Amino acid sequence: MSIPTEPIGSIPRPRALLEALAQHAEGRLDAADLTKLQEQATAETLAKLESLGSPVLVDGEQAKPSFVTYPLAGLATLAADGAVIPFADGHTRQLPKLTGGPFRYQVGASSYLRDAKRHTGLPVKQAVIAPSALSLLYPADPIAGYSREAFLSDLADEAEADIRGCLDAGAHSVQLDFTEGRLSLKLDPSGSVLDDFIALNNSVLDRFDAEQKARLGVHTCPGGDHDSTHSLDIDYAELLPKLFQLHVGNFYVQLASEADPERVLGIIADQLRPGIRVFVGVTDPIDPVVETAEQVRDRVLQAARYIPVEQLGTTDDCGFAPFADDTSTSRDLAFAKIAARVQGTALAAAALGL
């Protein structure tokens, strides 16, 4: 037995791809040429992760516009003025707003997975957006002829199909990105929005059997965009007990950037139940300093004092570029941090006699 280690998802795009995305947005590069560059970046990302010794690979989201909006590309029933997400440094991200139904995913995450698997024989993990995030698309004022209840029913069906498609395509695991969980407590300190998010996500997760749920996971973090967060000031003690109510086998928990990781580990220990694994964040994508393998080792050993090793894994706190235009972290820096995570996890496993 060893300690499993996995990336979260996004890796900064190569400069050539970033330039191509800008040219495509301006109408100076056609979709076919952009797709070729995205495929090349995906292959290079997988090869680099493999060379670093990563036992589980991701495509780095090289072809996704963002971790949250990939299902919406080409959807006509959207307006630009949706929910606004404020970050600590003052910048914002704005989601689109749904203007009509029925709601249907335009792109499934399995398409990215199938493309990735053509380039490697190693296990590939696929990240999908949690249905709770996409529930924010529905406007405050009801859409004529398309109720919120009808939307949520369609959304649950689409989210199930997205997850199931990845499982059927051979994903090593499927990770639901749930960064809106911690943010919800900032927007609604009563916790009722978070309760609704948990209920919606579980309504989808409960469509899968126990064997399938063992391959499903959920990722939480306080956001990570342009080296800034949206909810790091929200106490994990308010989120984690509800997070662990989600019916999945794996939890990917941002930890390296927490001010008091030992306190958080104590909260996690209180929520442990048989049959789940907790992947703790041991590298901070926002910090420009690369962690050493020894620092990672020590973080893993600290976590092992609270989490039984058979239920412990390691990961990065967050994706390194969840939005395609985020260039705050370099590609080389991301890979250096991933290398430290892989090496440090191996050192910790050796120290624990695994």
N, C-alpha and C positions, 0 to 999 in steps of 0.2 A: 504494500500500500504506500502511496505517496500523497502529496497534497496537490490537487488539481489547480490549474491556473488558466484563466481565460481573459481575453480582451473584452472590453465593453462593446465597441462597435466602430465608431468613426476614426479615421486617420486623416491628417491633413492631405489635401490633394496636391499633386505635383504642379509646379508652376505652369507647365504647358497646358494642363487641364484647366487650371484657373483662367488662363488667358483664353482658352477655347470657350469656356462658359460665358465669359464676357462678350466674345465675338458672336456667339450664338444668340445671346440676349439682344444684341444690336442688329441681328439679321445678316451678319457677315460670314456665318458658318452654318452649314446645313446640319440637320439632325443626324444624318448618316456619318458625317465626319466627326461630329461630337461623340457619337456612340463608339467609334473606333478608338478614340483617345480614352474614353471611360473604360473600355475593355482592356486597353493596354495598362492603364493605371491600376485596375483591379488585379491583373496578372502580376504586376510588379509588387503590389502590396502583399499578395499571398506569398510570393516567393521570398520577400524580405522577412515576413513573419516566420516562415519555415526555416530560413537560415538562422534566425535568432533562437531556434529551438522551441518555439511556441507549440505546445501539443495540440491546441485547438486554434483554428484560424478564423478570421473574419475577412470580408472583402473590403473593409475600411470605408464602406458607404460611398465609394468613389462615384457611383452612378446615381446616388440619391441627391435630390435638391436640398433635403434636410431630413433629419430623423423623424420628423413629425408630419411633413406634408407630402411624402412620397406617394400615398394613395390618391392624391388629389390632382396630380398632373393631367391636365386635359379636361377636368370636370367643368362643365359650362355654367352650372348653377351656383356660382360663387361670386361674392363681392369682396372688395379689398378691406373693408372697414370692420374687421372682426375684433376678437378679444386682444387686448394689448398686454404684453408681459414685460414689466419693468425690471431692469437689472440694477445692481448696486452702483455701478459706475455712471448711471444716468441714461444709458442707451436702452432701447426697447426693441422687441420683436412683436409683430402684429400678425395674428392668424387671420385667414380669410373668414368670411361669414357665408353660411348657406342661405340661398335665396329660394330654393325649391326642391321638391323631391320627385321620385324616390332617391335616396342616397345610395350610391354605389361606388366602391373602390374602382379607380381607373387603372391602377397598377398594383399588383400583388407582390409581396416581398419574396415569394418563391421564385420570381423571375430573376432577381439578383442572386439568389442562392444557386440556381441552376447554372447561371453564367460563371459563378465562382468555382463550382465543383468541376468545371471543365479544365481548370488550371491546376488542380491539386488532388492528391489521393488521401490527404489528411482530413480529419474531421473538421467540418465547417459549421460554425454557429451563425444563426440568423437573428438579427434584432428586428422587432416589429413595434409599431406604435400601439400603446394601450388604447382600448376603446374609450377610456375615460378622457384622454386628451382630445380625441376627436369629438367628444360630446360637447366641447366648447365651441364647435362650429355653429351650433343652433343659436339663433339670435334671441334676445330677451323678448321681443315682440313675436307672437306666433306667426308662422308662415301660413298663408291662406291655403286651405286644402291639404296641409301636411303638418299634422300636429307633432309636438315634441315626442309624444309617446310612439307615434309611427316612426319617427326618425330613429329613436333609440332602439326600436325593434329591428329596423333595417341595419343600423350600425352594429348591433350584436351579431347579426347574421354575417355581415361582411367581415367583422373581426375574426369570427370563428373560421371562416373560409380562408382568411389570410394566414392564420396560425396553422390550420390543417394542411394547407398547401405546402407550407415549409416542412412540416413533419413528413408528409408524403414524399416530398422531394429529397428526403434523407438528411435533414438538418441534424447535426449532433445534439443541438439544443435550440430552443426558441426563447428569446428574451423579450419580455414586454418592457418597453421604456416607459417609466412612470414618474418622470421628473415633476409632473404636475401635482403629485401627492403632497410633497412638502410645501409647494407653492400654495396649495389650496388653503392651508392653515394660516397663511399670511393674508389671503384674501377674505377668509371666513374663519376667524378664530374659534367660532362655536364648534367647528368640526363637522357640521352637517353636510357640507359639500364633499369633504373627504369620505364620509360615510356613503354618500351616493356614488362616489367613484369606486369604492371598494365593492359595493353591491353590484354595480354595472360590470366591473371586471370579473367578479365571481360568477355572474350569470353566464358569461362566456366561458370561463375556465371550467365550469361544471358540466360542459358539453363533452369534456374529454375524460377518458377513463384513467385509472390510477397509473397504469404504465405510461400513458402519454403525459400525464401531469408530472411524472418524474423527469421528463425532458423539457418541461416548461419552467421559466424563471421570470423574475421581475427585478428591474433595476431601479434603485432610487438614488437621487443626488439632488443638490440644491441648484442645479443648472450649471452650465459651463459654456459661456459664449463670449468671445473677445476678452478672455481672461477675467470674466466677471460672473457672479452668481446672482440668482434671483431670490433665494430663500435660505441662505446659510445662517441667517439670524434666527430662524425658527428652531426651537429646541426639538431635537430628535426624540425626546421622551414623549412628545405629543404625537409623533408620527409612527414610531416603530411598533407599538402594540397593535395598531390597526393594520399596518403594513403586513405583519405576520399573520393576519387573518386571510390573506390571499391564498387561494388553493393551488399552490405551485410547489414544486420540489426544490427550487433553487432561488436564493435571494442574493442579489448583487448590491452591496451596501457601501456607498461612499464613506470612507473613514480616515484616509491619510490627511485630509485637509481639516478635520475636526480639531477644535481647540483642546478637547479633553477626550481622546479616543478611548481611554480606559473606562471612563464613565459610560460611553456608548456601548462598549463591549459588555458591561454589566447589564445594560438594558436588553441587549441581544440575548444574553445568556438566560434571562428571565422569560424570553419568548420562544426558546428552542422547544421543538417537539420532535418525536422520532420521524425519520424519513425525509428530513429536509437537510439541505446543505447551504451554508452561508459563505459566500465569496466576499471577503472583506477587501476594501480598497487599500492598497499599499503604495500606490504612486499617485501623485497629484498632478493632473494635466495642466493646471493653471500656474503652478509654481515653475518658474524658468530654470530652477536648479535641478539637475538630474540626481535622483536618489542613487546611492551606492547599493550594491548587492547586500552589503552588510546591514545597511539601514532597513532595507526590505526584510532581511532575515529577522532582525530584531522586532519589527512590527508583526511579523507572522508568529514569532514565539510569544509575543505579548497576547495576541489573539488566541493562541492555543491554551492559554491559562483560563480562558473563559468558554471556549468552544471546543468540544471534543474533536480530535484531529480527523476522525472519520466523518465529521460533519463540516469540516473547514475547507475553504478554498481561497484563492487570492485573485484579485482583479485590479484594474485601474479605477480610480474614483469615478471617472466619467469618460465619455468619448472625447477625443482630442480635437475634433472639429465637427460638432453636430450639425452645423449649417455650412453649406458648401462654400460660402464666401468668408468664413472665419479663418483668417490667416495669422491669428495672434500666436499660434504655436507652430513651429516649423516641423516639417516632416522628419527631419533628422532627430530633433529633440524627442518627438513622440516615440520613435523607434528605440532611442537610447533608454527612455524610461521603461519601455516594454522589455528590453533586454535585462534591465536591472530587476524587474519583477520576476522574470523567468529564472534568472540566476539566483536571486535572493530567496525565492520560494524553494529552490533545490537545496540551498544551504540550510534553510530551516528544517526541511524534511530530514536532511542528514543529521542535524543536531538533535532531532527528536527520535533518531534511530529508525526512520522509516525506509 
